[in-house]
Amino acid sequence: MAGNPFLQRHIPRLGFVRRAVLRFMPGEDADSALRAVAQDQAAGISAVLTRLGENVTRTDEADEVEAQYLGLLDRIGAGGLDAEVSVKLTQFGLDLDPERALAHVRRIADRAATLNMTVWIDMEGSAYTETTIAFYERLKAHNANTGVCLQAYLHRTADDVRRLLPIGPSIRLVKGAYAEPSTIAYQTRSSVDANFATLSVTMLEAAKAGNTIRIALATHDVTLIERIAAHAAGIGLPKTAFEVQMLYGIRTDQQCRLARDGFIVRDLICYGAAWYPWYMRRLAERPANVLFVLRQLLP
């Protein structure tokens, strides 16, 4: 459904879908997102902001996305907010002109550096995995304040972690939300969870060994987080050796609890009109979310 053009044109017009999507994003504009950041900050939770959209078809669209992010960074800085940003490379025209896309992201990272912020690169479908990692390696050489997302359901990710360790990476580990074949990705929840845990341990042990690495574990599975935290404690690392990232509107009570318990917690806040493909992937990640959408049909 996420990739179906007909559904992408028509489903966002349905009122009950628009009501349901507000569970996962505070609104379509930056004002809504920044208000959510301020609310999180009052609860001791930091934020990562991302403007939804991908695969632009014209370079002027990518120019506009850069301008939007630069303006957002200025507003974050002016408001004294504890927030970072996360970007999709195809939103900067990676498909059209990779060098121009790199220049866009470098300018955003340069502006973010003046505000002591990190710019994260989102990972997209597997067709972009190698390109994104190579892009990050080039970007990191110029912009130290950058990070990349890796997907635990891909077979290759353990090698990617080892590949990136020498450059002192910031890595956000997610489970993965795109439909991928069994030849390149784990297909069951248990196998993805197991690889997520293994990759987390690999990164923690690299940190313990003296490697420079920022570790962000992006999952709503609190039991898994606590297992990983127990391993960190067992090798002499504090809770702050990694941070927890969760989506806005999901397990908010647990986000607050983890923050109170001394974990670094970041709330991933998405905004923008191009929410349909992202939203469909959120439903696919957790089928119980579909029931929430259906309940929006009721008075």
WOBEL-V508089 format. One record per run of one state. SS is the DSSP state (hx for helix, st for strand, lp for the rest). FROM is the first residue (numbers start at 1). TO is the last residue. If there is no record, write none. Layout:
{{SS/FROM/TO} {SS/FROM/TO}}
This chain:
{{lp/1/4} {hx/5/13} {lp/14/14} {hx/15/21} {lp/22/29} {hx/30/42} {lp/43/45} {st/46/51} {lp/52/58} {hx/59/78} {lp/79/82} {st/83/87} {lp/88/88} {hx/89/92} {lp/93/97} {hx/98/114} {lp/115/118} {st/119/121} {lp/122/125} {hx/126/142} {lp/143/145} {st/146/151} {lp/152/153} {st/154/154} {lp/155/156} {hx/157/165} {lp/166/169} {st/170/174} {lp/175/184} {st/185/185} {lp/186/188} {hx/189/208} {lp/209/213} {st/214/218} {lp/219/221} {hx/222/234} {lp/235/238} {hx/239/241} {lp/242/242} {st/243/247} {lp/248/251} {hx/252/260} {lp/261/263} {st/264/271} {lp/272/275} {hx/276/285} {lp/286/287} {hx/288/295} {lp/296/299}}
